[in-house]
Amino acid sequence: QKEVEQDPGPLSVPEGAIVSLNCTYSNSAFQYFMWYRQYSRKGPELLMYTYSSGNKEDGRFTAQVDKSSKYISLFIRDSQPSDSATYLCAMSFTGANSKLTFGKGITLSVRP
Amino acid sequence: GAGVSQSPSNKVTEKGKDVELRCDPISGHTALYWYRQSLGQGLEFLIYFQGNSAPDKSGLPSDRFSAERTGGSVSTLTIQRTQQEDSAVYLCASSLAGGQGIYGYTFGSGTRLTVV
């Protein structure tokens, strides 16, 4: 079992839909949880970051972490064609020398 | 520069040749990472440099892979005797300290390596 599992998709939705992206993980020591967005032929960029459990909202994006279930989610409201990209979850332990472990990423397409 | 710069952006090489990939991180970022991204495989960790500490080489897939970081800045990833399975996008990232927090990693656009 990989440390971080993410449904590879792809996922196609109509414009305006609510999108739910999810990851599960196996190591309960992960404390930092992030979502990265990657456009074609570009490097990933940080979209949302959460420490430990709880929710965080930023505009149309909401990140949720449920540590008891080892499950994280990213919700996109009122999805736009410009949201079409690959979304990768990432997580790490505490400590200055901890590196990120990424999920495989899911490709989202928002149809106009 | 304002971002992480990688060169070349594309590289086609013959099987068995050596290649060098370059990464110029954001000035002041103490941590530098190399990842490999293959189709359907996500981001695979290769190596991590943090300040003057010994690098974390735990992700390097074989002894054909090596990396250096000179003067705490520019890094070079070297692949010797390239194989077709080395074909992938090689991504470099830099961060302040461990990169877990609000600033995260800043990635370059990657080097797309094709071994023919």
gemmi code that builds the backbone of each chain (N, CA, C; Angstrom):
import gemmi

chains = {
    "A": [
        ("GLN", (0.850, -1.196, 0.000), (0.000, 0.000, 0.000), (0.882, 1.241, 0.000)),
        ("LYS", (0.627, 2.153, -0.937), (1.368, 3.398, -0.975), (0.931, 4.267, 0.202)),
        ("GLU", (1.842, 5.147, 0.629), (1.537, 6.012, 1.775), (0.377, 6.944, 1.498)),
        ("VAL", (0.266, 7.426, 0.272), (-0.786, 8.363, -0.103), (-1.479, 7.836, -1.354)),
        ("GLU", (-2.784, 7.653, -1.276), (-3.570, 7.147, -2.399), (-4.504, 8.243, -2.884)),
        ("GLN", (-4.561, 8.364, -4.207), (-5.439, 9.365, -4.809), (-6.039, 8.759, -6.057)),
        ("ASP", (-7.341, 8.838, -6.198), (-8.021, 8.335, -7.386), (-7.464, 9.059, -8.605)),
        ("PRO", (-6.903, 8.328, -9.586), (-6.248, 9.002, -10.710), (-7.184, 9.636, -11.715)),
        ("GLY", (-8.507, 9.307, -11.649), (-9.449, 9.890, -12.587), (-9.217, 9.400, -14.009)),
        ("PRO", (-9.444, 10.223, -15.065), (-9.716, 11.649, -15.017), (-11.148, 11.965, -14.625)),
        ("LEU", (-11.395, 13.238, -14.344), (-12.696, 13.694, -13.926), (-13.135, 14.839, -14.832)),
        ("SER", (-14.362, 14.733, -15.365), (-14.896, 15.761, -16.249), (-16.228, 16.230, -15.698)),
        ("VAL", (-16.392, 17.548, -15.525), (-17.616, 18.095, -14.956), (-18.055, 19.301, -15.777)),
        ("PRO", (-19.336, 19.655, -15.751), (-19.779, 20.877, -16.435), (-19.453, 22.113, -15.601)),
        ("GLU", (-19.303, 23.210, -16.265), (-19.045, 24.484, -15.591), (-20.125, 24.747, -14.543)),
        ("GLY", (-19.704, 25.226, -13.368), (-20.641, 25.515, -12.293), (-20.820, 24.384, -11.312)),
        ("ALA", (-20.330, 23.192, -11.641), (-20.486, 22.037, -10.756), (-19.631, 22.180, -9.501)),
        ("ILE", (-20.015, 21.438, -8.474), (-19.182, 21.307, -7.277), (-18.308, 20.069, -7.472)),
        ("VAL", (-17.022, 20.254, -7.272), (-16.064, 19.171, -7.469), (-15.520, 18.726, -6.117)),
        ("SER", (-15.411, 17.432, -5.937), (-14.834, 16.873, -4.713), (-13.657, 15.988, -5.078)),
        ("LEU", (-12.487, 16.326, -4.575), (-11.271, 15.547, -4.826), (-10.785, 14.995, -3.480)),
        ("ASN", (-10.316, 13.756, -3.476), (-10.018, 13.104, -2.201), (-8.700, 12.350, -2.229)),
        ("CYS", (-8.111, 12.229, -1.064), (-6.923, 11.398, -0.868), (-7.047, 10.661, 0.454)),
        ("THR", (-6.504, 9.466, 0.494), (-6.374, 8.738, 1.749), (-4.901, 8.494, 2.006)),
        ("TYR", (-4.567, 8.288, 3.259), (-3.175, 8.048, 3.601), (-3.078, 7.020, 4.709)),
        ("SER", (-1.901, 6.460, 4.855), (-1.750, 5.358, 5.806), (-0.964, 5.741, 7.051)),
        ("ASN", (-0.142, 6.775, 6.991), (0.729, 7.120, 8.110), (0.081, 8.195, 8.979)),
        ("SER", (-0.302, 7.829, 10.175), (-0.995, 8.757, 11.067), (-0.084, 9.881, 11.565)),
        ("ALA", (1.214, 9.793, 11.306), (2.139, 10.842, 11.759), (2.140, 12.064, 10.848)),
        ("PHE", (1.507, 11.976, 9.685), (1.417, 13.159, 8.822), (0.659, 14.256, 9.556)),
        ("GLN", (1.188, 15.487, 9.478), (0.564, 16.612, 10.171), (0.231, 17.767, 9.225)),
        ("TYR", (0.981, 17.884, 8.145), (0.746, 18.960, 7.184), (0.104, 18.371, 5.944)),
        ("PHE", (-0.941, 19.043, 5.460), (-1.690, 18.535, 4.316), (-1.868, 19.668, 3.314)),
        ("MET", (-1.524, 19.384, 2.088), (-1.537, 20.404, 1.066), (-2.196, 19.913, -0.212)),
        ("TRP", (-2.688, 20.844, -0.988), (-3.169, 20.575, -2.340), (-2.372, 21.454, -3.293)),
        ("TYR", (-1.849, 20.810, -4.329), (-1.135, 21.512, -5.384), (-1.944, 21.403, -6.673)),
        ("ARG", (-1.862, 22.441, -7.493), (-2.510, 22.454, -8.809), (-1.408, 22.541, -9.854)),
        ("GLN", (-1.544, 21.737, -10.900), (-0.532, 21.700, -11.962), (-1.194, 21.854, -13.310)),
        ("TYR", (-0.877, 22.932, -14.003), (-1.335, 23.121, -15.366), (-0.370, 22.399, -16.301)),
        ("SER", (-0.864, 22.133, -17.519), (-0.085, 21.358, -18.472), (1.267, 22.005, -18.736)),
        ("ARG", (2.306, 21.182, -18.680), (3.681, 21.601, -18.955), (4.208, 22.666, -17.987)),
        ("LYS", (3.611, 22.717, -16.797), (4.096, 23.598, -15.746), (4.381, 22.784, -14.498)),
        ("GLY", (5.136, 23.385, -13.552), (5.323, 22.731, -12.274), (4.106, 22.929, -11.388)),
        ("PRO", (3.910, 22.045, -10.388), (2.807, 22.218, -9.453), (2.962, 23.509, -8.657)),
        ("GLU", (1.823, 24.106, -8.289), (1.831, 25.296, -7.442), (0.918, 25.057, -6.244)),
        ("LEU", (1.327, 25.589, -5.089), (0.562, 25.378, -3.864), (-0.779, 26.094, -3.943)),
        ("LEU", (-1.845, 25.330, -3.668), (-3.198, 25.877, -3.725), (-3.769, 26.104, -2.319)),
        ("MET", (-3.677, 25.066, -1.479), (-4.229, 25.137, -0.128), (-3.289, 24.391, 0.816)),
        ("TYR", (-3.266, 24.833, 2.056), (-2.443, 24.166, 3.058), (-3.201, 24.138, 4.378)),
        ("THR", (-3.147, 22.992, 5.073), (-3.818, 22.823, 6.356), (-2.875, 22.114, 7.309)),
        ("TYR", (-2.891, 22.563, 8.535), (-2.115, 21.875, 9.561), (-3.076, 21.093, 10.449)),
        ("SER", (-2.822, 19.804, 10.615), (-3.633, 18.908, 11.431), (-5.053, 18.835, 10.895)),
        ("SER", (-6.035, 18.624, 11.743), (-7.407, 18.420, 11.275), (-8.140, 19.739, 11.092)),
        ("GLY", (-9.282, 19.669, 10.410), (-10.133, 20.831, 10.284), (-10.349, 21.240, 8.849)),
        ("ASN", (-11.012, 22.365, 8.699), (-11.352, 22.906, 7.395), (-10.648, 24.226, 7.168)),
        ("LYS", (-10.405, 24.523, 5.917), (-9.900, 25.840, 5.548), (-10.573, 26.241, 4.251)),
        ("GLU", (-11.017, 27.484, 4.181), (-11.713, 27.972, 3.001), (-10.941, 29.136, 2.402)),
        ("ASP", (-10.878, 29.143, 1.065), (-10.229, 30.254, 0.350), (-10.993, 30.458, -0.942)),
        ("GLY", (-11.884, 31.437, -0.924), (-12.692, 31.698, -2.109), (-13.568, 30.502, -2.445)),
        ("ARG", (-13.426, 29.982, -3.655), (-14.251, 28.851, -4.092), (-13.691, 27.502, -3.623)),
        ("PHE", (-12.568, 27.507, -2.961), (-11.885, 26.272, -2.561), (-12.005, 26.041, -1.057)),
        ("THR", (-12.304, 24.782, -0.691), (-12.328, 24.383, 0.708), (-11.529, 23.102, 0.860)),
        ("ALA", (-10.591, 23.111, 1.813), (-9.810, 21.913, 2.128), (-10.282, 21.367, 3.462)),
        ("GLN", (-10.458, 20.046, 3.512), (-10.871, 19.378, 4.747), (-9.885, 18.273, 5.081)),
        ("VAL", (-9.604, 18.130, 6.360), (-8.741, 17.048, 6.828), (-9.474, 16.310, 7.945)),
        ("ASP", (-9.584, 15.003, 7.809), (-10.151, 14.147, 8.846), (-9.073, 13.149, 9.249)),
        ("LYS", (-8.340, 13.473, 10.296), (-7.217, 12.627, 10.692), (-7.686, 11.294, 11.258)),
        ("SER", (-8.875, 11.266, 11.848), (-9.352, 9.991, 12.404), (-9.597, 8.977, 11.309)),
        ("SER", (-9.987, 9.450, 10.123), (-10.232, 8.556, 8.990), (-9.063, 8.516, 8.022)),
        ("LYS", (-8.046, 9.344, 8.277), (-6.887, 9.460, 7.372), (-7.383, 9.783, 5.959)),
        ("TYR", (-8.119, 10.885, 5.866), (-8.820, 11.227, 4.629), (-8.792, 12.736, 4.484)),
        ("ILE", (-8.394, 13.221, 3.300), (-8.433, 14.656, 3.052), (-9.205, 14.915, 1.770)),
        ("SER", (-9.802, 16.097, 1.698), (-10.632, 16.454, 0.555), (-10.376, 17.890, 0.134)),
        ("LEU", (-10.589, 18.130, -1.142), (-10.597, 19.482, -1.688), (-11.907, 19.654, -2.438)),
        ("PHE", (-12.663, 20.694, -2.058), (-13.914, 20.999, -2.736), (-13.740, 22.277, -3.550)),
        ("ILE", (-14.251, 22.248, -4.772), (-14.241, 23.422, -5.626), (-15.693, 23.756, -5.943)),
        ("ARG", (-16.126, 24.942, -5.524), (-17.504, 25.378, -5.811), (-17.512, 26.180, -7.098)),
        ("ASP", (-18.665, 26.160, -7.795), (-18.831, 26.957, -9.014), (-17.607, 26.793, -9.932)),
        ("SER", (-17.320, 25.551, -10.268), (-16.103, 25.272, -11.037), (-16.101, 26.019, -12.373)),
        ("GLN", (-14.904, 26.426, -12.778), (-14.699, 27.204, -13.996), (-13.770, 26.446, -14.943)),
        ("PRO", (-13.869, 26.706, -16.252), (-12.938, 26.065, -17.185), (-11.475, 26.311, -16.808)),
        ("SER", (-11.186, 27.458, -16.168), (-9.807, 27.750, -15.761), (-9.329, 26.864, -14.608)),
        ("ASP", (-10.254, 26.120, -13.996), (-9.872, 25.160, -12.957), (-9.370, 23.850, -13.553)),
        ("SER", (-9.476, 23.702, -14.864), (-9.021, 22.480, -15.521), (-7.509, 22.344, -15.343)),
        ("ALA", (-7.099, 21.299, -14.660), (-5.688, 21.103, -14.295), (-5.576, 19.748, -13.603)),
        ("THR", (-4.362, 19.398, -13.239), (-4.135, 18.219, -12.399), (-3.976, 18.678, -10.962)),
        ("TYR", (-4.677, 18.010, -10.060), (-4.642, 18.358, -8.632), (-3.939, 17.233, -7.873)),
        ("LEU", (-2.929, 17.609, -7.107), (-2.151, 16.638, -6.343), (-2.271, 16.943, -4.862)),
        ("CYS", (-2.584, 15.922, -4.080), (-2.502, 16.100, -2.639), (-1.073, 15.806, -2.196)),
        ("ALA", (-0.678, 16.414, -1.079), (0.668, 16.206, -0.547), (0.606, 16.322, 0.965)),
        ("MET", (1.483, 15.621, 1.628), (1.500, 15.685, 3.077), (2.891, 15.432, 3.615)),
        ("SER", (3.111, 15.888, 4.861), (4.427, 15.693, 5.455), (4.315, 15.622, 6.971)),
        ("PHE", (5.398, 15.174, 7.575), (5.511, 15.157, 9.029), (5.940, 16.540, 9.501)),
        ("THR", (5.955, 16.754, 10.808), (6.542, 17.976, 11.339), (8.058, 17.826, 11.319)),
        ("GLY", (8.731, 18.925, 11.541), (10.185, 18.877, 11.539), (10.737, 19.536, 10.297)),
        ("ALA", (11.804, 20.275, 10.479), (12.342, 21.080, 9.380), (12.872, 20.234, 8.249)),
        ("ASN", (13.187, 18.977, 8.494), (13.780, 18.143, 7.449), (12.791, 17.185, 6.809)),
        ("SER", (11.507, 17.423, 7.027), (10.513, 16.512, 6.460), (10.158, 16.929, 5.039)),
        ("LYS", (10.171, 15.983, 4.110), (9.835, 16.277, 2.726), (8.383, 15.893, 2.463)),
        ("LEU", (7.847, 16.393, 1.356), (6.464, 16.113, 0.988), (6.337, 14.761, 0.294)),
        ("THR", (5.257, 14.073, 0.608), (4.875, 12.854, -0.096), (3.604, 13.181, -0.866)),
        ("PHE", (3.628, 12.939, -2.171), (2.528, 13.332, -3.044), (1.663, 12.142, -3.429)),
        ("GLY", (0.381, 12.434, -3.675), (-0.477, 11.483, -4.353), (-0.174, 11.520, -5.850)),
        ("LYS", (-0.807, 10.610, -6.614), (-0.515, 10.519, -8.048), (-1.107, 11.674, -8.836)),
        ("GLY", (-2.111, 12.359, -8.266), (-2.743, 13.457, -8.973), (-3.966, 13.005, -9.743)),
        ("ILE", (-4.951, 13.901, -9.847), (-6.150, 13.634, -10.637), (-6.329, 14.783, -11.611)),
        ("THR", (-6.598, 14.443, -12.875), (-6.793, 15.457, -13.903), (-8.259, 15.832, -13.983)),
        ("LEU", (-8.540, 17.109, -13.787), (-9.897, 17.642, -13.812), (-10.103, 18.453, -15.083)),
        ("SER", (-11.217, 18.210, -15.742), (-11.606, 18.997, -16.908), (-12.978, 19.588, -16.623)),
        ("VAL", (-13.093, 20.929, -16.735), (-14.366, 21.609, -16.530), (-14.860, 22.076, -17.896)),
        ("ARG", (-15.983, 21.519, -18.331), (-16.524, 21.789, -19.664), (-17.361, 23.062, -19.645)),
        ("PRO", (-17.112, 23.964, -20.605), (-17.918, 25.215, -20.644), (-19.388, 24.911, -20.934)),
    ],
    "B": [
        ("GLY", (16.532, 35.249, -9.583), (15.284, 35.344, -10.330), (14.081, 35.193, -9.428)),
        ("ALA", (12.915, 35.410, -9.999), (11.693, 35.385, -9.217), (11.226, 33.980, -8.927)),
        ("GLY", (11.614, 33.027, -9.747), (11.121, 31.665, -9.579), (12.261, 30.676, -9.658)),
        ("VAL", (11.891, 29.393, -9.660), (12.858, 28.319, -9.815), (13.076, 28.089, -11.309)),
        ("SER", (14.323, 28.124, -11.719), (14.647, 27.989, -13.128), (15.298, 26.640, -13.388)),
        ("GLN", (14.794, 25.919, -14.397), (15.373, 24.627, -14.763), (15.801, 24.651, -16.219)),
        ("SER", (16.918, 23.987, -16.470), (17.377, 23.890, -17.862), (18.049, 22.547, -18.096)),
        ("PRO", (17.954, 22.006, -19.319), (17.107, 22.509, -20.401), (15.644, 22.208, -20.125)),
        ("SER", (14.746, 22.782, -20.886), (13.327, 22.478, -20.694), (12.976, 21.133, -21.330)),
        ("ASN", (13.688, 20.792, -22.392), (13.507, 19.501, -23.057), (14.876, 18.917, -23.377)),
        ("LYS", (14.990, 17.596, -23.259), (16.240, 16.935, -23.580), (15.931, 15.571, -24.180)),
        ("VAL", (16.427, 15.357, -25.385), (16.333, 14.039, -26.008), (17.738, 13.466, -26.062)),
        ("THR", (17.911, 12.268, -25.559), (19.231, 11.660, -25.520), (19.149, 10.209, -25.945)),
        ("GLU", (20.279, 9.703, -26.399), (20.326, 8.307, -26.795), (20.588, 7.431, -25.570)),
        ("LYS", (20.003, 6.258, -25.596), (20.224, 5.282, -24.533), (21.721, 5.074, -24.331)),
        ("GLY", (22.119, 5.114, -23.063), (23.526, 4.887, -22.732), (24.322, 6.163, -22.527)),
        ("LYS", (23.786, 7.298, -22.965), (24.486, 8.572, -22.784), (24.231, 9.117, -21.374)),
        ("ASP", (25.111, 10.007, -20.927), (24.919, 10.696, -19.648), (24.215, 12.033, -19.899)),
        ("VAL", (23.397, 12.458, -18.933), (22.745, 13.764, -19.045), (22.898, 14.517, -17.729)),
        ("GLU", (22.910, 15.850, -17.843), (22.940, 16.719, -16.660), (21.763, 17.684, -16.728)),
        ("LEU", (21.030, 17.753, -15.647), (19.884, 18.643, -15.546), (20.199, 19.681, -14.475)),
        ("ARG", (19.860, 20.944, -14.764), (20.251, 22.027, -13.874), (19.038, 22.669, -13.221)),
        ("CYS", (19.225, 23.074, -11.958), (18.168, 23.770, -11.225), (18.769, 24.977, -10.522)),
        ("ASP", (18.145, 26.130, -10.731), (18.563, 27.363, -10.064), (17.418, 27.778, -9.135)),
        ("PRO", (17.562, 27.589, -7.831), (16.435, 27.823, -6.912), (16.218, 29.300, -6.630)),
        ("ILE", (15.164, 29.590, -5.882), (14.896, 30.951, -5.454), (15.969, 31.364, -4.439)),
        ("SER", (16.481, 32.564, -4.631), (17.529, 33.061, -3.738), (17.026, 33.088, -2.295)),
        ("GLY", (17.840, 32.529, -1.398), (17.466, 32.519, 0.016), (16.748, 31.265, 0.466)),
        ("HIS", (16.282, 30.444, -0.469), (15.656, 29.171, -0.095), (16.745, 28.171, 0.287)),
        ("THR", (16.630, 27.649, 1.507), (17.682, 26.759, 1.998), (17.471, 25.314, 1.547)),
        ("ALA", (16.245, 24.965, 1.220), (15.942, 23.584, 0.853), (15.730, 23.462, -0.649)),
        ("LEU", (16.229, 22.378, -1.223), (16.082, 22.104, -2.660), (15.769, 20.631, -2.842)),
        ("TYR", (14.806, 20.352, -3.698), (14.311, 18.984, -3.895), (14.303, 18.663, -5.391)),
        ("TRP", (14.553, 17.401, -5.672), (14.346, 16.872, -7.021), (13.262, 15.796, -6.945)),
        ("TYR", (12.288, 15.893, -7.861), (11.248, 14.890, -8.011), (11.213, 14.458, -9.477)),
        ("ARG", (10.680, 13.270, -9.705), (10.482, 12.770, -11.055), (8.992, 12.506, -11.233)),
        ("GLN", (8.456, 12.915, -12.382), (7.030, 12.734, -12.655), (6.884, 11.951, -13.940)),
        ("SER", (6.375, 10.739, -13.800), (6.094, 9.895, -14.959), (4.592, 9.783, -15.121)),
        ("LEU", (4.153, 9.486, -16.345), (2.727, 9.388, -16.629), (2.108, 8.333, -15.728)),
        ("GLY", (1.090, 8.741, -14.987), (0.367, 7.811, -14.125), (1.067, 7.446, -12.841)),
        ("GLN", (2.253, 8.033, -12.602), (3.014, 7.662, -11.406), (3.104, 8.769, -10.367)),
        ("GLY", (2.598, 9.924, -10.661), (2.685, 11.000, -9.688), (4.104, 11.507, -9.525)),
        ("LEU", (4.334, 12.226, -8.443), (5.656, 12.788, -8.175), (6.446, 11.836, -7.287)),
        ("GLU", (7.574, 11.396, -7.803), (8.436, 10.466, -7.079), (9.627, 11.234, -6.528)),
        ("PHE", (9.809, 11.214, -5.222), (10.919, 11.907, -4.583), (12.246, 11.286, -4.992)),
        ("LEU", (13.231, 12.123, -5.291), (14.565, 11.645, -5.644), (15.590, 12.011, -4.574)),
        ("ILE", (15.773, 13.317, -4.318), (16.833, 13.755, -3.412), (16.472, 15.117, -2.838)),
        ("TYR", (17.004, 15.416, -1.638), (16.649, 16.625, -0.902), (17.911, 17.200, -0.283)),
        ("PHE", (18.147, 18.482, -0.503), (19.251, 19.215, 0.098), (18.674, 20.231, 1.086)),
        ("GLN", (19.250, 20.286, 2.278), (18.824, 21.272, 3.270), (20.073, 21.906, 3.860)),
        ("GLY", (20.287, 23.173, 3.509), (21.417, 23.912, 4.050), (22.726, 23.168, 3.848)),
        ("ASN", (23.486, 23.080, 4.932), (24.789, 22.403, 4.885), (24.718, 20.946, 5.326)),
        ("SER", (23.497, 20.441, 5.562), (23.352, 19.055, 6.013), (23.622, 18.086, 4.867)),
        ("ALA", (23.947, 16.856, 5.244), (24.120, 15.818, 4.230), (22.790, 15.614, 3.509)),
        ("PRO", (22.807, 15.482, 2.187), (21.548, 15.335, 1.444), (20.844, 14.027, 1.758)),
        ("ASP", (19.522, 14.053, 1.643), (18.702, 12.854, 1.767), (18.599, 12.240, 0.381)),
        ("LYS", (19.333, 11.144, 0.154), (19.395, 10.518, -1.166), (18.485, 9.296, -1.251)),
        ("SER", (17.586, 9.156, -0.294), (16.844, 7.903, -0.157), (15.946, 7.581, -1.351)),
        ("GLY", (15.626, 8.570, -2.191), (14.739, 8.335, -3.309), (15.439, 8.037, -4.626)),
        ("LEU", (16.734, 8.138, -4.676), (17.440, 7.885, -5.930), (17.244, 6.414, -6.331)),
        ("PRO", (16.774, 6.149, -7.564), (16.388, 4.787, -7.941), (17.557, 3.847, -8.195)),
        ("SER", (18.711, 4.374, -8.522), (19.876, 3.512, -8.754), (21.139, 4.352, -8.629)),
        ("ASP", (22.274, 3.685, -8.652), (23.543, 4.423, -8.537), (23.905, 5.162, -9.820)),
        ("ARG", (23.060, 5.060, -10.833), (23.293, 5.861, -12.042), (22.873, 7.321, -11.820)),
        ("PHE", (22.110, 7.542, -10.753), (21.612, 8.878, -10.452), (22.448, 9.514, -9.348)),
        ("SER", (22.811, 10.789, -9.542), (23.513, 11.528, -8.497), (23.145, 12.992, -8.628)),
        ("ALA", (23.378, 13.738, -7.566), (23.075, 15.166, -7.592), (24.040, 15.902, -6.704)),
        ("GLU", (24.290, 17.135, -7.084), (25.141, 18.024, -6.296), (24.425, 19.351, -6.121)),
        ("ARG", (24.782, 20.034, -5.036), (24.314, 21.400, -4.860), (25.531, 22.215, -4.441)),
        ("THR", (25.919, 23.126, -5.283), (27.150, 23.876, -5.045), (26.839, 25.208, -4.387)),
        ("GLY", (27.594, 25.516, -3.323), (27.464, 26.810, -2.671), (26.080, 27.081, -2.117)),
        ("GLY", (25.334, 26.016, -1.838), (23.994, 26.204, -1.287), (23.014, 26.799, -2.271)),
        ("SER", (23.343, 26.768, -3.561), (22.457, 27.385, -4.540), (22.144, 26.406, -5.671)),
        ("VAL", (22.795, 26.558, -6.805), (22.488, 25.773, -7.994), (22.714, 24.286, -7.747)),
        ("SER", (21.823, 23.471, -8.318), (21.948, 22.025, -8.204), (21.968, 21.396, -9.586)),
        ("THR", (22.710, 20.308, -9.708), (22.767, 19.534, -10.941), (22.418, 18.085, -10.637)),
        ("LEU", (21.454, 17.549, -11.385), (21.100, 16.135, -11.303), (21.736, 15.445, -12.505)),
        ("THR", (22.519, 14.431, -12.254), (23.208, 13.697, -13.313), (22.675, 12.286, -13.408)),
        ("ILE", (22.350, 11.868, -14.614), (21.929, 10.490, -14.861), (22.961, 9.882, -15.818)),
        ("GLN", (23.627, 8.845, -15.358), (24.632, 8.177, -16.189), (24.009, 6.998, -16.919)),
        ("ARG", (24.533, 6.722, -18.088), (24.114, 5.543, -18.870), (22.584, 5.461, -18.920)),
        ("THR", (21.978, 6.492, -19.468), (20.513, 6.595, -19.444), (19.838, 5.378, -20.065)),
        ("GLN", (18.689, 5.042, -19.506), (17.838, 3.952, -19.971), (16.487, 4.528, -20.376)),
        ("GLN", (15.739, 3.784, -21.163), (14.435, 4.280, -21.624), (13.485, 4.535, -20.460)),
        ("GLU", (13.604, 3.758, -19.389), (12.715, 3.961, -18.242), (13.031, 5.245, -17.467)),
        ("ASP", (14.143, 5.910, -17.832), (14.458, 7.191, -17.204), (13.656, 8.336, -17.825)),
        ("SER", (12.974, 8.072, -18.925), (12.170, 9.102, -19.590), (11.068, 9.570, -18.641)),
        ("ALA", (11.044, 10.868, -18.373), (10.095, 11.442, -17.420), (10.311, 12.948, -17.411)),
        ("VAL", (9.479, 13.639, -16.631), (9.713, 15.052, -16.347), (10.412, 15.139, -14.988)),
        ("TYR", (11.543, 15.811, -14.975), (12.295, 15.967, -13.732), (12.031, 17.372, -13.200)),
        ("LEU", (11.446, 17.418, -12.017), (11.035, 18.678, -11.407), (11.944, 19.021, -10.241)),
        ("CYS", (12.322, 20.263, -10.182), (13.096, 20.784, -9.059), (12.205, 21.747, -8.290)),
        ("ALA", (12.356, 21.777, -6.991), (11.609, 22.711, -6.145), (12.528, 23.255, -5.073)),
        ("SER", (12.211, 24.432, -4.587), (12.940, 24.973, -3.443), (11.949, 25.516, -2.423)),
        ("SER", (12.393, 25.657, -1.205), (11.511, 26.154, -0.150), (12.327, 26.757, 0.976)),
        ("LEU", (11.631, 27.512, 1.809), (12.210, 27.961, 3.060), (12.128, 26.802, 4.036)),
        ("ALA", (13.185, 26.462, 4.682), (13.229, 25.373, 5.660), (12.582, 24.128, 5.088)),
        ("GLY", (11.635, 23.477, 5.795), (11.096, 22.207, 5.362), (9.981, 22.315, 4.343)),
        ("GLY", (9.441, 23.492, 4.136), (8.435, 23.657, 3.093), (7.062, 23.137, 3.412)),
        ("GLN", (6.828, 22.770, 4.687), (5.506, 22.215, 4.968), (4.465, 23.307, 5.143)),
        ("GLY", (4.888, 24.487, 5.411), (3.951, 25.504, 5.846), (3.304, 26.260, 4.701)),
        ("ILE", (2.909, 27.461, 5.004), (2.077, 28.240, 4.121), (2.763, 28.540, 2.790)),
        ("TYR", (4.068, 28.562, 2.788), (4.776, 28.899, 1.550), (4.987, 27.690, 0.657)),
        ("GLY", (4.998, 26.508, 1.252), (5.115, 25.284, 0.469), (6.384, 25.228, -0.342)),
        ("TYR", (6.341, 24.436, -1.378), (7.438, 24.324, -2.326), (7.137, 25.226, -3.520)),
        ("THR", (8.162, 25.819, -4.101), (8.031, 26.473, -5.403), (8.729, 25.606, -6.422)),
        ("PHE", (7.973, 25.142, -7.383), (8.510, 24.239, -8.401), (8.949, 25.017, -9.632)),
        ("GLY", (9.952, 24.475, -10.309), (10.259, 24.914, -11.645), (9.318, 24.245, -12.641)),
        ("SER", (9.470, 24.559, -13.920), (8.600, 23.977, -14.943), (9.074, 22.606, -15.390)),
        ("GLY", (10.244, 22.202, -14.928), (10.705, 20.848, -15.203), (11.553, 20.711, -16.447)),
        ("THR", (12.279, 19.612, -16.500), (13.002, 19.185, -17.701), (12.349, 17.904, -18.191)),
        ("ARG", (11.873, 17.929, -19.429), (11.251, 16.734, -20.015), (12.341, 15.927, -20.698)),
        ("LEU", (12.684, 14.787, -20.120), (13.753, 13.935, -20.639), (13.163, 12.772, -21.428)),
        ("THR", (13.644, 12.614, -22.636), (13.235, 11.485, -23.474), (14.483, 10.712, -23.866)),
        ("VAL", (14.500, 9.439, -23.540), (15.631, 8.566, -23.886), (15.202, 7.678, -25.041)),
        ("VAL", (15.911, 7.781, -26.155), (15.522, 7.015, -27.354), (16.554, 5.931, -27.678)),
    ],
}
model = gemmi.Model(1)
for chain_id, residues in chains.items():
    chain = gemmi.Chain(chain_id)
    for i, (resn, *xyz) in enumerate(residues, 1):
        res = gemmi.Residue()
        res.name, res.seqid = resn, gemmi.SeqId(i, " ")
        for name, pos in zip(("N", "CA", "C"), xyz):
            atom = gemmi.Atom()
            atom.name, atom.element = name, gemmi.Element(name[0])
            atom.pos, atom.b_iso = gemmi.Position(*pos), 0.0
            res.add_atom(atom)
        chain.add_residue(res)
    model.add_chain(chain)
structure = gemmi.Structure()
structure.add_model(model)
structure.setup_entities()
